[in-house]
Amino acid sequence: MSPSSRRAPQGARRRGPAVTLLLLLATSLFAVLALSGTAQAADGDRTVVGTLRNSADDNAPVPGVTVDVETSDGGQYTAESNEEGRFEVAVPASDTGTLTVSLDTDTLPDGVDLREGAPDTLRPTGSLSTVTANFALGPDDRQVSTKWDQVPQLLYNGLLFGIVLSLGALGLSMVFGTTGLTNFAHGELVTFGAVMTYMGNRVFGLPIMVSVLLAVVLSAGFGWLNDKGLWAPLRRRGTGLIAMMIVSIGLQFLLRNLYQYFTGGRALTYREYVTPAGQDAFGLFTYTTRDVVIILVSLLTLIAVTLALQFTRLGRATRAVSDNPALAASTGINVNRVITTVWIFGAALAGLGGAFLGFSQSVTYQLGAQVLLLIFAATCVGGLGSIWGAMLGSIIIGLFVETSTLLIPSELKYAGAMILLIIVLLFRPQGLLGRAQRIG
Amino acid sequence: MIDAFTGALHDGFGYVAISYCLAAIGLNIQFGYSGLLNFGQAAFLAIGGYIMGAAIATSGIPTIPAMLIAILFAVALALILGVPTLRLRADYLAIVTIAAAEILRLVFGTSFREYFRGKDGVTGFADGFRGLNPLPEYDGFFLTYSRNELWTIIVGWIVVILICVLVWALMRSPWGRVLRGIREDEDAVRSLGKNVYGYKMQALVLGGVIGCIGGFIGAFGAASVQADTFNLDFTFIALTMLILGGAARVLGPVVGAILFWAVLSFLGSILSDLSANPTVAQFMNADQASNVRLMLVGLVLMLLMIYRPQGIFGDRKEIALDAR
């Protein structure tokens, strides 16, 4: 039995964690309260939309074509494509069944034909208010690309994902380094950033930049609250590390369901930059300005954090606490203050990562829970507690997740990352950049 | 109110509770008695349900041999997980088992569709088991269990009792004392010349096989298996039950599972009744009521771990374990 599991004196502090836990709850409740009011989707008609273009004539729009929609209860609706080749058929929202959308081939202009083998009747699925029906006109001129043509795109996607992931991994690794806590609720800090950005952007109508900034500040506050409200009192009580790990599982459960209480099961999107136009890079891959900004901001943040850890007083103190808390304390470093700072910055980083993930993956209550295992994998592959390791591990995991889709089905890509994690632990349990110490 | 109580009893003793109960008994051997952090117990239940189900439904293997095949798979999984991690610090086993459980869930849910049927899950394997049902036809009067449910539940509780007797006997044997010794101080046990690695491996395999049997009961009860049942939350809920009842106690997980499901069901009825009230519905609709219920699960786990880590029956000294 190690000394850290000794019992703290009972009495005055005994009520500490429960009271602060409630405070934590109440604050987060208050913080996300605004969401519940606005989260209801607007009711209205369903619209079947589509654009008719003729690939035989340089994708020129095809006007004047009749499109019929039949609902499952027999209602008939019809529309004609306009000058831009676009058609819109409104269907009452009361009819939620399957729609049958058919193109009247007799109304096609001369010289325009349905693509060979393409259907003139579609049964589009989806319960959204806008249903898309795409008819193919003219010969098939799509470029057939081989698997290996995707490699540059996948590398780019992987790098983007890995850099965003490293924002989450850094916080987890720093908290682990200074306190030894494997925080299963770290993903919920990521979700917090995304949900706050959504709130600022959608609910309060702030510009996206301001919302992200605000989300990072709120995340920092949330991290402080996490530490002050829960983990600091637990450390004072001398709660064991495994017990704390299980407490973090409980917190994860609590927070994730709290988020779902407000967001429901829906996938929410920000107001701006949700589907930016892609630009071509040397014919190798497509990038968007949004993603370039994300990469730059993330890189600058990571560089700033590593420089701060290397050269500032607080950064050096943090590394000293990571190395040996008892020794650090005996040299006059205020260990608890260092840990609180680490929580604040770790949560802010995770919140920034969440805000960025919200663009590409949309905001759901389980956004963070879904990347938690990847963050774990990244920190373990890179080396638990190592700053450079967390970043390197994240990039490796990001690249691996995306490029593995060349060989395995994309729904198994996260499983690939888990297998990589197990293999690394098998051959180099301290991780790629972790210090070889006794770990068993 | 009466309905809420009947519902609570129905869920507290139902096949889902039995399935979780066996998962928690397995965790008890690993976590409670040996101090091993298996956070991937769901994988063993998934193997139980899926391998047995696919063996019966696809390959036409009879029920008992299909169960034995599934148990072999569970043993193999425990060995694969244990070999690289049992020599390392405790949290490595936790992360590797979580990773393995996610891998298996994704594979069962998306791959080998001719065996595991993708999102639909495996069905059509329970006829052999249900054919043995000696109960007469009746109109669900007993806690509204159907005839087949009742049969699964009777078999399930008998299995739970037998396994509890086994655990009780094992844990008062020298073997069980060595396990507890490992939990308390690995180095001390090693210095006595015991093969710590071997004992840990045996505990991992035994706990996994018991989980696998829990997978059988769950699969027979529902007559189907779905991959998404076996997500991370499954293991965490089983862990909550174990800590609620009391780790390192034979009856801890059993009482924990019954109580957990009964209270969860009771809370569910009360909260959904409340959410039917228009005033309350402004704050909490039916979906949100289920969120509130699960938030309470998380809160209970936290508070238990902070204030009463020994749960209802446990001995505080016995579970004051620590990883570093």
Contacts between the chains, C-beta under 8 A, distances in Angstrom:
chain1	res1	chain2	res2	distance
A	1	B	184	6.6
A	1	B	185	6.9
A	1	B	320	6.9
A	1	B	321	7.8
A	1	B	322	6.7
A	2	B	322	5.0
A	2	B	324	6.1
A	4	B	322	6.2
A	4	B	324	7.0
A	5	B	320	5.3
A	5	B	321	7.4
A	5	B	322	4.2
A	17	B	306	5.3
A	18	B	303	6.9
A	18	B	306	7.5
A	18	B	307	7.5
A	21	B	299	7.9
A	21	B	302	6.9
A	21	B	303	7.8
A	25	B	299	7.9
A	180	B	323	7.8
A	180	B	324	5.9
A	182	B	91	5.2
A	182	B	94	7.2
A	182	B	95	7.7
A	234	B	306	6.8
A	237	B	306	7.7
A	239	B	306	6.9
A	240	B	320	6.6
A	240	B	321	6.4
A	240	B	322	3.8
A	240	B	323	7.4
A	241	B	91	8.0
A	241	B	322	5.9
A	241	B	323	4.7
A	241	B	324	5.7
A	242	B	37	6.8
A	242	B	90	6.7
A	242	B	321	5.9
A	242	B	322	6.2
A	242	B	323	5.1
A	243	B	305	5.4
A	243	B	306	7.9
A	243	B	309	5.9
A	243	B	322	8.0
A	245	B	37	7.8
A	245	B	91	7.1
A	245	B	94	7.4
A	245	B	323	7.9
A	246	B	239	6.9
A	246	B	243	7.1
A	246	B	301	6.9
A	246	B	305	4.9
A	247	B	301	7.6
A	247	B	302	5.1
A	247	B	305	4.8
A	247	B	306	6.3
A	249	B	236	5.3
A	249	B	239	7.2
A	249	B	301	6.6
A	250	B	240	7.6
A	250	B	298	4.6
A	250	B	299	6.9
A	250	B	300	7.5
A	250	B	301	3.4
A	250	B	302	3.6
A	250	B	303	8.0
A	250	B	305	6.6
A	251	B	298	6.6
A	251	B	302	6.0
A	252	B	298	7.1
A	253	B	233	7.4
A	253	B	236	6.6
A	253	B	294	6.5
A	253	B	295	7.4
A	253	B	297	5.9
A	253	B	298	3.0
A	253	B	301	6.7
A	254	B	295	5.2
A	254	B	298	3.3
A	254	B	299	5.4
A	254	B	302	6.9
A	255	B	298	7.6
A	256	B	298	7.9
A	257	B	291	4.5
A	257	B	292	7.6
A	257	B	294	4.3
A	257	B	295	4.4
A	257	B	298	6.7
A	258	B	291	7.4
A	258	B	295	5.7
A	260	B	291	5.0
A	261	B	288	5.1
A	261	B	291	4.2
A	261	B	292	6.8
A	261	B	295	7.1
A	264	B	287	6.4
A	265	B	287	7.5
A	369	B	232	7.7
A	373	B	98	6.5
A	373	B	99	6.6
A	373	B	102	5.9
A	376	B	95	5.6
A	376	B	98	7.5
A	376	B	99	7.8
A	377	B	99	7.0
A	380	B	92	7.9
A	380	B	95	6.0
A	409	B	110	6.5
A	409	B	111	7.2
A	411	B	106	6.9
A	411	B	109	7.9
A	411	B	110	4.5
A	412	B	106	5.6
A	412	B	107	7.0
A	412	B	110	6.1
A	412	B	111	6.6
A	414	B	102	6.9
A	414	B	106	6.5
A	415	B	102	6.8
A	415	B	103	4.5
A	415	B	106	4.4
A	415	B	107	6.4
A	418	B	99	3.9
A	418	B	100	7.3
A	418	B	102	5.5
A	418	B	103	4.8
A	419	B	99	7.9
A	419	B	103	6.4
A	421	B	95	7.3
A	421	B	96	7.4
A	421	B	99	5.2
A	422	B	84	7.0
A	422	B	96	5.7
A	422	B	99	5.8
A	422	B	100	7.0
A	425	B	84	6.1
A	425	B	85	6.9
A	425	B	88	7.4
A	425	B	92	6.1
A	425	B	95	7.7
A	425	B	96	6.0
A	426	B	84	4.2
A	429	B	84	8.0
A	429	B	88	5.3
A	429	B	92	6.5
A	439	B	88	5.3
A	439	B	89	4.7
A	439	B	92	7.1
A	440	B	87	4.5
A	440	B	88	4.1
A	440	B	89	5.5
A	440	B	92	7.7
